[in-house]
Amino acid sequence: MFQDRRNTGRIDLEGTEMAMRSALHRAGTMALSQLLQFPAPSEEGRTLACPCGQQAHYREQRSKPVLTVVGPVEVLRPYYLCLHCGVGQFPVDVELDIANTEFSPGVRRMQAMVGQEAPFDHGREQMKVLAGLEVTTKSVERTAEAVGAEMIAQREQAEIQKALQLELPVVAGEPIPVLYVQMDGTGVPVVKKETVGRQGKTEGQPAHTREVKLGCVFTQTTWDQEGYPIRDPDSTTYTGAIESAEEFGRRIYAEAYGRGWSRALKKVVIGDGAEWIWNLVAMHFSEAIQIVDLYHARQHLWEVARKLYPNNEGKQKAWMNIHQKHLLDRGKIEKLVGALRSIESDNPEVREKIRTEADYFERNAERMRYPKFRGQHLFVGSGVIEAGCKTVVAFRLKRSGMFWTVRDYHQQVPRWELHLMDHFAGARKVLSIWTNTLRHVAKKKPKIPPFSVSFHSSRRC
């Protein structure tokens, strides 16, 4: 490298830095290998207790290959054998957390991270490019699943301990100004055995997906100069599963209660028009302010506009200008319902659509008083949970050719819940910059289209 620079006056930085990394990894493996050469035990340490109740005796030194974050190393450690039951022990493996695995804790953490972010084969490629480590696709899959299963076991054990200790929810603490709960569902492609006997969206066709129910809880303390609410930094937690609405209701209620639901001065639940969401709200969060996501409500109006004026974008926008801006956005739901029911059409399909949407708005009228909610500086959009569904669940589970079992999904969920918190905390500054920029542009150019829900979610929806 240095000779080339002397000869040409130039340097290939990428090639140089990759060569330097490889050299440092080789040096690291040599040093780590020396540290992992454990001596034979002294005379006093040549026996260990065996789970069978007898004694295991030292037999010999045995080596084991282990892949670490700096590369492959050999671990030399004592081996003990119980002559009574024939079970061997490697105490060092337990101490180093490498029992029954050829990957160090650091490498397993990397595999779990890349396994949750992308298809397992992509994770294998990321390990090679980003860390310089050669692993198989199967090892990424098995490690990711094992970490998920371990987190599930830890969670279940914690619940058992609570039950044994008769632990009650902690209700003491500082009051919370505003606490939000948001819920949504998104379909995940699954293998055929997971949809046996389930009706698909198209009548007479089998289902191809199972619904993941996802919920989030976050807090709000203040709002900006324009009166739009600001979500408290690092306050969002997520929980989710493929399960019945009744089971998910208990899950999201436990999450909300653990976050201080009983201490919240103002409690808010935001969701779309899904019936299961509002059934759960009536059961677990009846005292909350209930809000139908404004952007879902607008989508319902757009569906009517497209039915009334197919292939005529100009008339669609003109109709929306009246019914959205002057009625829906101003919370005049009774007038909106009346306007919808007064529409006449010779097309049975259009009449049915109008009836369905009029019923939707009439049923959710009190959840659509948007000026009243904005007057209290509350969010009126479900962008936080929408972002959770789209950027993590959909990104990881709904790629081309992917089909999952419910078991696979549940082994991924615990890691996603933690990842989501970090994911959105890290993105918050970027979203804030985009939001402020788009507001500035919108003021200069009033005709600019609304920016995406995900940007709304961090600041002003």
C-alpha positions in Angstrom: 0.0 0.0 0.0 2.7 2.4 1.0 4.8 1.5 -2.0 1.9 2.1 -4.4 1.4 5.6 -2.8 5.1 6.4 -3.3 5.0 5.2 -6.9 1.6 6.8 -8.0 1.0 9.5 -5.4 -2.5 8.0 -4.9 -4.2 5.6 -2.4 -7.1 3.3 -2.8 -8.8 4.2 0.5 -11.5 1.5 0.4 -9.0 -1.2 -0.3 -6.6 0.2 2.3 -9.2 0.4 5.1 -10.6 -3.1 4.3 -7.0 -4.5 4.4 -6.4 -2.7 7.7 -9.6 -4.1 9.2 -8.6 -7.6 8.1 -5.2 -7.1 9.7 -6.7 -5.9 12.9 -9.1 -8.8 13.0 -6.2 -11.2 12.6 -4.3 -9.5 15.4 -7.5 -9.6 17.5 -8.1 -13.3 16.9 -4.5 -14.1 18.0 -4.8 -12.1 21.2 -8.3 -13.4 22.0 -7.1 -17.0 21.3 -4.4 -16.6 23.9 -6.9 -15.3 26.5 -9.2 -18.2 25.8 -6.6 -20.9 26.6 -7.8 -22.1 30.0 -5.4 -24.2 32.1 -6.1 -27.6 33.5 -7.6 -27.3 37.0 -5.6 -27.8 40.2 -6.0 -30.9 42.3 -8.7 -29.1 44.4 -10.8 -28.2 41.3 -10.8 -31.6 39.6 -14.4 -32.5 40.6 -17.7 -30.8 40.1 -21.2 -31.5 41.2 -23.3 -33.2 38.6 -27.1 -32.6 38.2 -27.6 -36.3 38.8 -26.4 -35.8 42.4 -23.0 -37.5 41.9 -19.6 -36.0 41.1 -18.1 -35.2 37.6 -14.4 -35.6 37.3 -11.9 -33.7 35.2 -10.8 -35.8 32.2 -8.8 -33.7 29.8 -8.4 -30.4 27.9 -10.6 -30.0 24.8 -10.6 -27.3 22.2 -13.6 -25.7 20.5 -13.9 -23.4 17.5 -15.8 -20.2 18.2 -16.6 -17.4 15.8 -16.2 -14.1 17.5 -16.6 -10.5 16.3 -12.9 -10.3 15.4 -12.9 -13.7 13.7 -12.6 -17.5 14.4 -10.7 -18.5 17.6 -10.0 -21.8 19.4 -11.1 -22.1 23.0 -9.2 -24.6 25.1 -11.0 -25.6 28.3 -11.3 -28.4 30.9 -13.7 -31.2 30.3 -15.5 -33.0 33.1 -17.3 -36.3 32.9 -19.7 -38.0 35.4 -19.1 -41.8 35.4 -22.5 -42.4 37.0 -24.7 -40.8 34.3 -22.2 -40.3 31.5 -23.0 -36.6 31.1 -20.1 -34.3 30.4 -19.6 -30.7 31.4 -17.7 -27.6 30.2 -17.9 -25.0 32.9 -16.0 -22.5 30.9 -18.6 -22.6 28.1 -21.3 -21.7 30.6 -19.2 -18.8 32.0 -18.5 -17.5 28.5 -22.1 -18.0 27.3 -21.0 -20.3 24.4 -22.6 -23.5 25.7 -24.1 -25.5 22.8 -23.1 -22.9 20.2 -20.1 -22.0 18.0 -20.9 -18.3 18.1 -19.8 -15.8 20.7 -22.4 -13.6 22.4 -21.3 -10.6 20.3 -21.8 -12.5 17.0 -25.2 -13.9 18.1 -26.3 -10.4 18.9 -25.2 -9.3 15.4 -27.1 -12.2 13.8 -30.2 -11.4 15.8 -30.1 -7.8 14.6 -29.6 -8.5 10.9 -32.1 -11.3 11.2 -34.8 -9.0 12.3 -34.0 -6.3 9.8 -34.0 -8.3 6.5 -34.4 -11.8 5.0 -32.0 -14.2 6.6 -29.9 -14.5 3.4 -29.5 -10.7 3.3 -28.4 -10.9 6.9 -25.7 -13.4 6.0 -24.5 -10.9 3.3 -24.6 -8.0 5.8 -22.5 -10.0 8.3 -19.8 -10.5 5.6 -19.8 -7.0 4.3 -20.2 -5.0 7.5 -18.3 -7.3 10.0 -16.1 -9.4 7.7 -17.6 -12.6 9.2 -18.6 -15.7 7.2 -21.8 -17.2 8.5 -24.6 -19.3 6.9 -28.1 -18.3 6.2 -29.4 -21.0 8.4 -27.2 -19.9 11.3 -28.7 -16.4 11.1 -32.2 -17.9 11.1 -31.6 -20.2 14.0 -29.9 -17.5 16.1 -32.6 -14.9 15.4 -35.3 -17.5 16.4 -33.4 -18.6 19.5 -33.0 -15.0 20.8 -36.7 -14.4 20.2 -37.6 -17.7 22.1 -35.3 -16.7 24.9 -37.0 -13.3 25.3 -40.4 -14.9 25.3 -39.3 -17.3 28.0 -37.9 -14.4 30.1 -41.2 -12.5 29.7 -43.3 -15.6 30.7 -41.0 -16.2 33.7 -41.4 -12.6 34.8 -45.2 -12.9 34.6 -45.0 -16.1 36.7 -42.9 -14.3 39.3 -45.5 -11.5 39.5 -48.3 -14.1 40.1 -46.3 -15.9 42.8 -45.5 -12.7 44.6 -49.1 -11.3 44.2 -47.5 -8.2 42.7 -50.0 -5.4 42.1 -49.6 -2.7 39.4 -47.8 0.4 40.7 -50.1 3.3 40.6 -48.0 5.8 42.5 -45.9 8.4 40.6 -46.1 11.7 39.0 -49.2 12.6 37.0 -48.9 12.2 33.2 -50.4 15.2 31.3 -51.6 13.2 28.2 -51.2 9.5 27.5 -52.1 7.9 24.2 -52.9 4.4 23.1 -53.0 3.6 19.4 -54.0 0.3 17.7 -54.0 -1.1 14.2 -53.8 -4.4 12.3 -51.9 -5.5 9.3 -51.9 -8.8 7.3 -48.8 -11.0 7.2 -48.4 -13.7 4.6 -48.4 -17.2 6.2 -48.0 -20.8 5.2 -51.2 -22.7 4.2 -51.6 -24.6 7.4 -52.0 -21.3 9.3 -55.1 -20.3 7.3 -57.0 -23.6 7.2 -60.7 -22.9 7.6 -60.3 -19.1 7.5 -62.3 -17.0 5.0 -60.3 -14.7 2.8 -61.1 -11.1 1.8 -62.7 -12.4 -1.4 -65.9 -14.4 -0.9 -65.3 -18.1 -1.6 -61.5 -17.7 -1.5 -59.3 -18.9 1.3 -57.3 -16.5 3.4 -53.6 -16.0 2.6 -52.6 -13.8 5.6 -53.1 -13.6 9.3 -53.6 -10.3 11.0 -50.9 -8.9 13.3 -52.4 -6.7 15.9 -50.0 -4.0 17.0 -50.4 -1.4 19.7 -48.4 1.5 21.0 -48.4 3.8 24.0 -46.8 7.2 24.2 -47.1 10.5 26.1 -47.4 14.1 25.3 -46.5 17.1 27.5 -46.5 20.1 25.3 -47.2 21.5 21.8 -45.5 23.8 19.3 -46.0 27.5 18.6 -48.8 26.6 16.1 -50.6 24.6 18.7 -49.8 21.2 17.2 -49.0 18.4 19.8 -45.4 17.2 20.3 -44.8 13.6 21.2 -42.5 13.2 24.2 -39.0 12.0 23.2 -38.4 8.3 23.8 -41.8 7.8 25.2 -43.2 5.2 22.7 -43.4 1.5 23.5 -45.0 -1.2 21.3 -46.6 -4.5 21.7 -48.2 -6.9 19.3 -49.1 -10.5 18.3 -51.1 -12.7 16.0 -54.0 -13.4 18.4 -57.6 -12.8 18.9 -58.9 -9.3 19.7 -59.8 -10.4 23.2 -56.3 -11.6 23.9 -54.8 -8.5 22.3 -57.1 -6.4 24.5 -55.5 -7.7 27.6 -52.1 -7.3 26.1 -52.5 -3.6 25.2 -54.3 -2.8 28.5 -51.4 -4.3 30.4 -49.0 -2.2 28.4 -51.0 1.0 29.0 -51.5 0.3 32.7 -47.7 -0.4 33.1 -47.0 3.0 31.4 -49.2 4.9 33.9 -52.7 4.8 32.5 -54.2 5.3 36.0 -52.0 8.4 36.5 -52.8 10.1 33.2 -54.7 13.4 33.5 -56.0 13.0 29.9 -56.3 9.6 28.2 -56.7 9.3 24.5 -57.2 6.3 22.2 -56.7 6.8 18.4 -57.6 4.1 15.8 -59.2 3.7 12.4 -62.8 2.5 12.0 -62.1 -1.2 12.6 -64.9 -2.5 14.8 -62.6 -4.7 17.0 -60.6 -1.6 18.0 -63.6 0.3 19.4 -64.9 -2.9 21.0 -61.7 -3.2 22.9 -61.8 0.5 23.8 -65.3 0.1 25.3 -64.0 -2.9 27.3 -60.7 -1.5 28.6 -60.5 2.2 27.9 -64.0 3.5 28.2 -63.0 6.7 30.0 -60.7 7.8 27.2 -61.2 10.4 24.6 -61.8 8.4 21.4 -60.5 9.7 18.1 -60.9 8.2 14.6 -57.7 8.8 12.7 -58.4 11.8 10.5 -56.5 10.4 7.5 -58.5 7.2 7.5 -61.7 9.2 7.6 -60.5 11.2 4.6 -59.7 8.0 2.8 -63.4 6.9 3.3 -64.5 10.1 1.7 -62.1 9.7 -1.2 -63.6 6.3 -1.9 -67.0 7.8 -2.2 -65.6 10.5 -4.6 -64.0 7.9 -6.8 -67.3 6.0 -7.0 -69.3 9.1 -7.9 -66.8 10.4 -10.5 -64.7 7.5 -11.8 -61.9 8.7 -14.1 -62.7 12.3 -13.4 -60.0 13.6 -11.1 -61.2 17.2 -11.4 -64.7 16.5 -10.1 -63.4 14.2 -7.4 -61.2 17.0 -6.0 -64.1 19.5 -6.3 -66.4 17.2 -4.4 -63.7 16.5 -1.7 -63.1 20.3 -1.3 -66.7 20.7 -0.1 -67.2 17.5 1.9 -63.7 17.2 3.4 -62.6 20.7 4.1 -66.0 22.2 5.0 -67.6 19.3 6.7 -65.3 16.4 7.8 -62.3 18.6 8.8 -64.6 20.9 10.7 -66.2 18.1 12.6 -69.7 18.7 11.1 -70.4 15.0 10.8 -74.2 15.2 11.0 -74.2 17.5 8.0 -71.8 15.2 6.2 -74.0 12.2 6.8 -77.0 14.1 5.6 -75.2 15.2 2.5 -74.2 11.6 1.7 -77.7 10.2 2.3 -79.1 12.8 -0.1 -77.0 11.6 -3.0 -79.1 9.8 -5.6 -77.7 7.3 -8.1 -79.0 4.7 -10.5 -76.0 2.5 -9.9 -76.7 -0.1 -7.1 -73.0 -0.4 -6.3 -72.7 3.3 -5.8 -75.8 3.4 -3.6 -74.5 0.6 -1.5 -71.1 2.4 -1.1 -72.8 5.7 -0.1 -75.0 3.8 2.5 -71.9 2.0 3.9 -69.9 5.2 4.3 -72.8 7.2 5.7 -73.2 4.6 8.3 -69.5 4.7 9.1 -69.5 8.4 9.7 -72.7 8.3 11.6 -71.4 5.6 13.9 -68.2 7.4 14.6 -69.5 11.0 14.7 -68.4 11.7 18.3 -64.9 10.4 17.5 -64.6 12.9 14.6 -64.9 16.3 16.4 -61.5 17.3 15.0 -61.7 21.1 15.8 -62.5 20.2 19.4 -59.6 17.8 19.7 -57.2 20.2 18.0 -58.4 22.9 20.5 -57.1 20.6 23.3 -53.8 20.3 21.4 -54.3 16.6 20.8 -53.1 14.3 18.0 -55.8 13.4 15.5 -53.8 10.9 13.4 -52.5 7.4 14.1 -49.2 8.0 12.4 -47.2 6.4 15.2 -48.8 3.0 15.0 -49.1 3.2 11.1 -45.3 3.8 11.0 -44.8 0.8 13.2 -46.9 -1.4 10.9 -45.2 -0.2 7.7 -41.6 0.4 8.5 -40.9 -2.6 10.7 -43.6 -5.3 10.4 -44.2 -4.8 6.7 -40.5 -4.2 5.8 -39.5 -7.4 7.6 -42.4 -9.8 7.0 -44.1 -8.8 3.8 -41.3 -9.1 1.2 -41.7 -11.0 -2.0 -41.8 -14.8 -1.5 -42.1 -14.6 2.3 -44.5 -16.9 4.2 -44.5 -17.3 7.9 -45.8 -19.6 10.6 -47.4 -18.0 13.7 -44.5 -19.5 15.8 -41.9 -17.8 13.5 -43.7 -14.5 13.9 -43.9 -14.7 17.7 -40.2 -15.4 17.9 -39.5 -12.2 16.0 -42.0 -10.0 17.9 -40.0 -9.4 21.2 -37.0 -8.2 19.3 -39.1 -5.9 17.1 -40.8 -4.3 20.1 -37.4 -3.3 21.4 -36.1 -2.4 18.0 -39.1 -0.1 17.3 -38.4 2.0 20.3 -34.8 2.6 19.1 -35.8 2.9 15.5 -38.2 5.8 16.0 -36.1 7.5 18.7 -33.2 7.6 16.2 -35.4 8.8 13.4 -37.2 11.5 15.4 -34.7 14.3 14.5 -34.9 13.5 10.8 -38.7 13.5 10.9 -38.8 16.7 12.8 -36.5 18.4 10.2 -38.7 17.1 7.4 -41.9 18.2 9.1 -40.6 21.8 9.7 -39.3 22.0 6.1 -42.6 20.8 4.6 -44.5 23.3 6.7 -42.4 26.1 5.4 -42.8 25.0 1.8 -46.6 24.6 2.3 -46.9 28.2 3.6 -45.2 29.4 0.4 -47.1 27.0 -2.0 -50.6 26.4 -0.7 -51.4 23.9 -3.4 -48.7 21.4 -2.3 -50.1 17.9 -1.6 -50.3 16.9 2.1 -47.1 15.2 3.2 -47.1 11.6 4.4 -48.7 10.3 7.5 -45.4 9.0 8.8 -44.0 12.6 9.0 -47.3 13.8 10.5 -46.9 11.2 13.2 -43.9 12.7 14.9 -45.2 16.2 15.3 -48.6 17.4 14.2 -51.2 14.8 13.5 
